[in-house]
Amino acid sequence: MDLNYNEEELAFRKEVQDFLAEKLPKRIADKVKNLQRLTKEDMVEWHGLLNDRGWLASGWPKEHGGADFNAVQKNIFEEEACKAGAPRVVPFGVGMLAPVLMAFGSDAQCAHYLPRILDGTDWWCQGYSEPGAGSDLASLKTSAKREGDHYIVNGQKTWTTLGQHADWIFCLVRTSTEGKPQQGISFLLIDMATPGIEVRPIILLDGEHEVNEIFFDDVKVPVGNLVGEENKGWTYAKYLLTHERTGTAGIGFSTEGLEQLKRIAKLQKKSGRPLAQDPYFAARMAKIEIDLAALRTTNLRVLQDAMSGAASPVDASMMKVKGTVIRQAINDLARRALGPHALPFVSEALDAGYNEPPIGPDYANPIASDYFNNRKLSIFAGSNEIQKNIISKLSGL
């Protein structure tokens, strides 16, 4: 693989840089760079700007309104967006549901839902995990019993990210108890405004309302909202998770996080000199940088395979494990660099305009929050322990 960008790719990088410089609102970029709280309105605004440019759905084919970026373009865009301080594209509709609909949904479902994902009409969330069914997803118990032309859904989902903002939720539900647990699961699209749905917040260690638990009490869902075939949802779920795990690698976020860590290491002092000059600390930063460079190279190969339809579950699991380990290592080293200044955490410090006297330097305010929030990276989308089992099993080890 040639790792040098050609003239066409360098021109695309310049095009992305110019777009970000012109269109990315500074107030939003400042929030992202300072790890401050983003509102739904911030994220919707950025989605709209990307969609106006045709770049919101970078991996979608053009016939569905996507950008159809190749592997290198996708990598360039993500790197430049993170560097500029652009918010992440909320993945549930664009990056997770949409590929499932294109692969397994009906023409009518694609024609209805895909444009609404692009223009922001529908905000989606994911209904996979349940109490007692996280990494062991086949143990899910939320049921959907067919009565005429509707399913009646009862059960509970948990850790539902941004569910408090969602208009729709795509859910794995149990439609049969016969045979293996994986054989009785279906993939259902549910309007969050349907009577019988209750959303309750879960407040995390960093004080944020990012995730929720969702209860379904005799919720009526039209049979037409079933994706694909009944009891085939496990196949669709695995397909979706391959896309999610590849994206969880977070190359761009780790690249920007490493740059932030380097800035902190230059400002923090140890024995009268910058921490970056401490041999032990510098060696730890260098190891992270080497691992990230290797992951970036692997990411290009995996993205190319995914876009040609040859994505491997092994590659996706490997990217998920290594990518999350690297991001957590960056968070951990940033906290170590700040020492006692990383211990206090004031939730209000994540709000734009917060001007109370900080405990320690300004750049220390969000570090503890970022560290605690990113502990989840090695758990969601299938815990890293489960991913190692998948790698071992599918590789014949």
Wavefront OBJ file of the C-alpha trace (Angstrom):
o trace
v 0.000 0.000 0.000
v 1.353 3.407 -0.998
v 0.986 5.631 2.078
v 1.816 8.839 0.215
v -1.125 10.926 -0.985
v -1.246 11.588 -4.703
v -2.057 14.991 -6.221
v -5.780 14.252 -6.435
v -5.899 13.239 -2.767
v -3.918 16.296 -1.700
v -6.376 18.456 -3.648
v -9.247 16.766 -1.809
v -7.575 17.471 1.538
v -7.353 21.145 0.571
v -11.027 21.096 -0.447
v -11.982 19.674 2.955
v -9.824 22.208 4.790
v -11.389 25.092 2.865
v -14.902 23.814 3.550
v -14.226 23.482 7.273
v -12.639 26.919 7.454
v -15.643 28.492 5.730
v -18.609 26.524 7.074
v -17.756 25.112 10.517
v -19.132 27.641 13.057
v -16.383 28.854 15.372
v -18.598 28.657 18.465
v -19.194 24.950 17.774
v -15.528 24.243 17.037
v -14.522 26.008 20.258
v -16.912 23.800 22.231
v -15.459 20.646 20.681
v -11.833 21.685 21.197
v -12.505 22.627 24.813
v -14.521 19.424 25.419
v -17.583 21.472 26.301
v -21.203 20.359 26.206
v -22.804 20.214 22.747
v -26.563 20.702 22.404
v -28.772 18.801 19.993
v -29.123 22.072 18.067
v -25.330 22.230 17.640
v -25.217 18.711 16.228
v -28.242 19.226 13.974
v -26.731 22.448 12.615
v -23.481 20.696 11.730
v -25.328 17.776 10.148
v -27.245 20.248 8.014
v -24.099 22.013 6.826
v -22.526 18.698 5.879
v -25.672 17.575 4.091
v -25.831 20.841 2.132
v -22.316 20.035 0.885
v -23.249 16.396 0.176
v -20.774 15.075 2.724
v -22.985 13.988 5.629
v -23.236 10.356 4.512
v -19.632 9.868 3.449
v -19.944 6.129 2.855
v -23.375 6.063 1.175
v -23.596 5.566 -2.590
v -24.478 8.690 -4.532
v -27.827 7.317 -5.693
v -29.001 7.517 -2.080
v -27.592 11.019 -1.546
v -24.229 10.012 -0.136
v -20.730 11.243 -0.897
v -19.430 7.790 -1.876
v -15.967 8.602 -0.522
v -13.281 6.020 -1.128
v -11.148 4.766 1.774
v -8.514 7.491 1.475
v -11.065 10.298 1.140
v -12.948 9.039 4.184
v -9.724 8.932 6.190
v -8.696 12.435 5.055
v -12.116 13.888 5.864
v -12.235 12.393 9.360
v -8.709 13.567 10.180
v -9.337 17.120 9.000
v -12.746 17.326 10.679
v -11.304 16.283 14.041
v -8.378 18.646 13.630
v -10.731 21.561 12.911
v -12.945 20.789 15.922
v -15.980 19.511 14.052
v -18.500 17.493 16.085
v -18.718 13.813 15.302
v -21.513 12.813 12.965
v -24.053 11.128 15.251
v -23.845 7.608 13.796
v -27.148 5.934 14.612
v -29.053 6.935 11.507
v -26.270 7.740 9.051
v -23.679 5.109 9.902
v -25.621 2.259 11.475
v -29.280 2.027 10.407
v -28.779 3.262 6.848
v -26.351 0.470 5.793
v -28.800 -2.109 7.182
v -31.698 -0.590 5.241
v -29.671 -0.493 2.033
v -28.636 -4.126 2.431
v -31.780 -5.710 3.873
v -34.644 -3.183 3.872
v -37.363 -2.835 1.277
v -37.286 -0.265 -1.513
v -40.153 1.524 0.224
v -38.239 1.690 3.518
v -35.140 3.070 1.800
v -37.178 5.631 -0.123
v -38.926 6.807 3.055
v -36.253 6.739 5.747
v -32.960 7.529 3.992
v -33.911 11.068 2.854
v -35.287 11.804 6.336
v -31.965 10.736 7.879
v -30.097 13.074 5.544
v -32.262 16.146 6.021
v -32.523 15.724 9.808
v -36.270 15.028 9.876
v -35.641 11.857 11.892
v -33.118 11.559 14.737
v -32.421 7.890 15.491
v -31.177 5.969 18.508
v -30.189 2.329 18.967
v -32.158 -0.249 20.970
v -29.780 -3.169 21.450
v -28.545 -3.523 25.045
v -30.829 -4.579 27.886
v -30.308 -5.290 31.579
v -28.701 -8.723 31.394
v -28.127 -8.542 27.627
v -25.175 -6.365 26.717
v -22.219 -8.165 25.194
v -24.362 -11.323 25.394
v -26.869 -9.687 23.100
v -28.600 -12.930 22.125
v -30.037 -13.042 25.663
v -32.319 -10.068 24.956
v -35.878 -10.402 26.246
v -37.792 -7.443 24.795
v -40.647 -9.192 23.005
v -42.680 -8.361 19.911
v -45.813 -10.463 19.478
v -47.709 -10.180 16.238
v -51.401 -9.312 16.474
v -52.913 -8.742 13.054
v -51.040 -6.023 11.219
v -49.108 -4.862 14.318
v -46.465 -6.095 16.725
v -47.049 -5.522 20.444
v -43.695 -4.688 22.018
v -42.907 -5.093 25.730
v -39.568 -4.849 27.490
v -36.667 -2.568 28.286
v -33.565 -1.213 26.568
v -30.686 0.463 28.395
v -27.568 2.588 27.733
v -29.483 4.194 24.860
v -27.196 7.019 23.763
v -28.969 10.339 23.071
v -32.327 8.574 23.277
v -33.773 11.666 24.960
v -33.491 13.457 21.602
v -34.604 10.629 19.321
v -37.649 10.566 17.062
v -37.184 6.885 16.183
v -35.385 3.853 17.589
v -34.237 0.734 15.742
v -34.648 -2.244 18.043
v -33.726 -5.877 18.300
v -36.784 -7.693 19.614
v -37.620 -11.319 20.309
v -40.295 -12.663 17.991
v -39.722 -16.351 18.737
v -38.477 -18.447 21.663
v -37.916 -21.598 19.608
v -34.473 -22.880 18.646
v -31.255 -21.054 19.402
v -31.648 -17.584 20.965
v -30.123 -15.944 17.888
v -32.798 -17.467 15.641
v -35.752 -15.705 17.266
v -34.638 -12.074 16.948
v -36.113 -9.477 14.589
v -35.105 -5.929 13.597
v -37.896 -3.409 14.171
v -38.236 0.355 13.576
v -40.253 2.115 16.285
v -41.597 5.673 16.415
v -40.612 7.125 19.806
v -43.889 9.082 19.934
v -45.888 5.831 20.122
v -47.959 5.485 23.326
v -46.386 3.160 25.884
v -42.769 4.328 25.498
v -41.022 5.905 28.492
v -37.493 7.340 28.474
v -35.630 7.645 31.771
v -32.221 9.346 32.044
v -29.053 7.675 33.323
v -26.594 10.218 34.733
v -22.980 9.165 34.205
v -19.870 9.585 36.358
v -19.064 12.828 34.562
v -22.473 14.240 35.505
v -23.789 14.089 31.943
v -27.170 12.878 30.657
v -25.845 11.045 27.625
v -27.556 7.670 27.962
v -30.999 6.435 28.936
v -33.135 3.437 29.713
v -36.251 2.994 27.587
v -39.368 1.058 28.583
v -41.937 -0.427 26.199
v -45.409 -1.184 27.575
v -47.777 -2.709 24.983
v -46.321 -0.528 22.227
v -48.083 -1.055 18.874
v -45.707 -1.137 15.891
v -46.918 -1.659 12.297
v -45.720 -4.884 10.701
v -44.421 -2.745 7.835
v -41.721 -1.458 10.211
v -40.040 -4.870 10.238
v -36.710 -4.769 8.392
v -36.058 -7.841 6.281
v -37.499 -11.133 7.454
v -38.938 -12.023 10.834
v -36.457 -13.925 13.053
v -33.514 -12.910 10.828
v -32.569 -9.868 12.912
v -29.409 -11.440 14.292
v -27.901 -11.419 10.804
v -28.746 -7.743 10.385
v -27.442 -6.926 13.876
v -24.053 -8.483 13.111
v -23.882 -6.549 9.854
v -24.615 -3.303 11.692
v -22.076 -4.030 14.433
v -19.343 -4.538 11.836
v -19.924 -0.928 10.698
v -20.127 0.325 14.296
v -16.954 -1.424 15.446
v -14.926 -0.171 12.506
v -16.063 3.392 13.280
v -15.330 2.980 16.992
v -11.610 2.923 16.200
v -11.795 6.742 16.286
v -8.548 7.467 14.433
v -9.285 11.166 14.012
v -10.313 11.634 17.643
v -7.184 9.853 18.866
v -5.003 11.941 16.551
v -6.436 15.188 17.933
v -6.335 13.790 21.482
v -2.629 13.032 21.091
v -1.973 16.587 19.908
v -3.822 17.902 22.964
v -1.731 15.618 25.180
v 1.467 16.979 23.625
v 0.313 20.552 24.303
v -0.397 19.689 27.947
v 2.989 17.977 28.293
v 4.724 21.158 27.099
v 2.830 23.335 29.600
v 3.039 21.091 32.662
v 6.304 21.152 34.580
v 8.216 18.467 36.447
v 11.355 19.365 38.348
v 11.355 22.750 36.647
v 11.190 21.528 33.052
v 8.332 20.645 30.686
v 6.886 17.209 31.269
v 7.463 16.454 27.576
v 11.193 16.418 28.353
v 10.827 13.789 31.063
v 12.277 10.573 29.509
v 9.683 8.240 31.041
v 6.692 10.390 30.083
v 8.090 11.066 26.602
v 8.560 7.326 26.074
v 4.911 6.665 26.960
v 3.750 9.336 24.514
v 6.018 7.889 21.833
v 4.544 4.410 22.282
v 1.016 5.771 21.857
v 2.099 7.678 18.735
v 3.664 4.551 17.214
v 0.577 2.458 17.958
v -1.656 5.142 16.454
v 0.444 5.309 13.273
v 0.155 1.537 12.873
v -3.603 1.687 13.480
v -3.990 4.474 10.916
v -2.324 2.299 8.279
v -4.496 -0.679 9.175
v -7.569 1.538 9.118
v -6.954 2.442 5.466
v -6.858 -1.236 4.542
v -9.997 -2.074 6.540
v -11.919 0.884 5.102
v -10.972 -0.176 1.591
v -12.186 -3.719 2.290
v -15.444 -2.407 3.788
v -16.165 -0.198 0.786
v -15.556 -3.071 -1.631
v -17.929 -5.309 0.326
v -15.156 -7.483 1.744
v -15.212 -6.264 5.341
v -14.111 -8.912 7.806
v -15.607 -9.248 11.297
v -12.078 -10.016 12.478
v -10.774 -6.700 11.147
v -13.697 -4.793 12.630
v -13.168 -6.388 16.049
v -9.427 -5.779 15.886
v -9.926 -2.110 15.014
v -12.437 -1.714 17.820
v -10.100 -3.220 20.434
v -6.939 -1.393 19.441
v -8.637 1.922 18.703
v -10.376 2.087 22.085
v -7.248 1.022 23.977
v -5.277 3.838 22.330
v -7.915 6.490 23.100
v -8.094 5.393 26.726
v -4.293 5.439 26.975
v -4.300 9.059 25.754
v -6.974 9.995 28.320
v -5.034 8.269 31.100
v -1.759 9.972 30.248
v -3.458 13.388 30.065
v -4.768 12.924 33.607
v -1.339 11.828 34.799
v 0.213 14.903 33.192
v -2.164 17.197 35.098
v -1.705 15.436 38.430
v -3.960 16.830 41.176
v -5.445 19.416 38.778
v -7.267 16.570 36.993
v -8.975 15.382 40.167
v -11.676 18.059 40.673
v -14.581 18.073 38.292
v -17.290 20.700 38.037
v -20.065 19.728 35.608
v -20.872 23.371 34.849
v -17.350 23.805 33.449
v -18.551 21.966 30.332
v -20.935 24.812 29.496
v -19.791 27.442 27.021
v -19.272 30.771 28.812
v -18.385 29.210 32.173
v -16.049 31.714 33.818
v -15.750 30.664 37.438
v -12.195 30.424 38.751
v -10.875 26.988 37.745
v -8.921 24.727 40.069
v -5.692 24.661 38.128
v -5.147 25.709 34.495
v -8.133 26.267 32.170
v -7.222 23.301 29.985
v -7.540 20.974 33.003
v -11.303 21.541 33.393
v -12.581 18.879 30.975
v -9.835 16.251 31.311
v -11.458 14.259 34.130
v -14.810 14.277 32.324
v -13.200 13.051 29.093
v -11.357 10.305 30.969
v -14.450 9.006 32.754
v -16.707 9.226 29.700
v -14.302 7.308 27.496
v -14.076 4.377 29.895
v -17.167 3.126 28.053
v -15.293 2.824 24.754
v -13.952 -0.625 25.559
v -17.450 -1.815 26.546
v -19.944 -0.558 23.973
v -20.375 -2.126 20.505
v -19.427 -5.404 22.183
v -16.851 -5.389 24.973
v -13.188 -5.794 24.078
v -13.159 -9.174 25.814
v -15.933 -10.372 23.494
v -14.065 -8.955 20.483
v -10.977 -10.964 21.414
v -13.120 -14.097 21.534
v -14.474 -13.276 18.063
v -10.951 -12.735 16.700
v -9.763 -16.014 18.194
v -12.762 -18.014 16.974
v -12.898 -16.663 13.410
v -9.122 -16.820 13.004
v -9.048 -20.479 14.041
v -6.740 -19.813 16.968
l 1 2 3 4 5 6 7 8 9 10 11 12 13 14 15 16 17 18 19 20 21 22 23 24 25 26 27 28 29 30 31 32 33 34 35 36 37 38 39 40 41 42 43 44 45 46 47 48 49 50 51 52 53 54 55 56 57 58 59 60 61 62 63 64 65 66 67 68 69 70 71 72 73 74 75 76 77 78 79 80 81 82 83 84 85 86 87 88 89 90 91 92 93 94 95 96 97 98 99 100 101 102 103 104 105 106 107 108 109 110 111 112 113 114 115 116 117 118 119 120 121 122 123 124 125 126 127 128 129 130 131 132 133 134 135 136 137 138 139 140 141 142 143 144 145 146 147 148 149 150 151 152 153 154 155 156 157 158 159 160 161 162 163 164 165 166 167 168 169 170 171 172 173 174 175 176 177 178 179 180 181 182 183 184 185 186 187 188 189 190 191 192 193 194 195 196 197 198 199 200 201 202 203 204 205 206 207 208 209 210 211 212 213 214 215 216 217 218 219 220 221 222 223 224 225 226 227 228 229 230 231 232 233 234 235 236 237 238 239 240 241 242 243 244 245 246 247 248 249 250 251 252 253 254 255 256 257 258 259 260 261 262 263 264 265 266 267 268 269 270 271 272 273 274 275 276 277 278 279 280 281 282 283 284 285 286 287 288 289 290 291 292 293 294 295 296 297 298 299 300 301 302 303 304 305 306 307 308 309 310 311 312 313 314 315 316 317 318 319 320 321 322 323 324 325 326 327 328 329 330 331 332 333 334 335 336 337 338 339 340 341 342 343 344 345 346 347 348 349 350 351 352 353 354 355 356 357 358 359 360 361 362 363 364 365 366 367 368 369 370 371 372 373 374 375 376 377 378 379 380 381 382 383 384 385 386 387 388 389 390 391 392 393 394 395 396 397
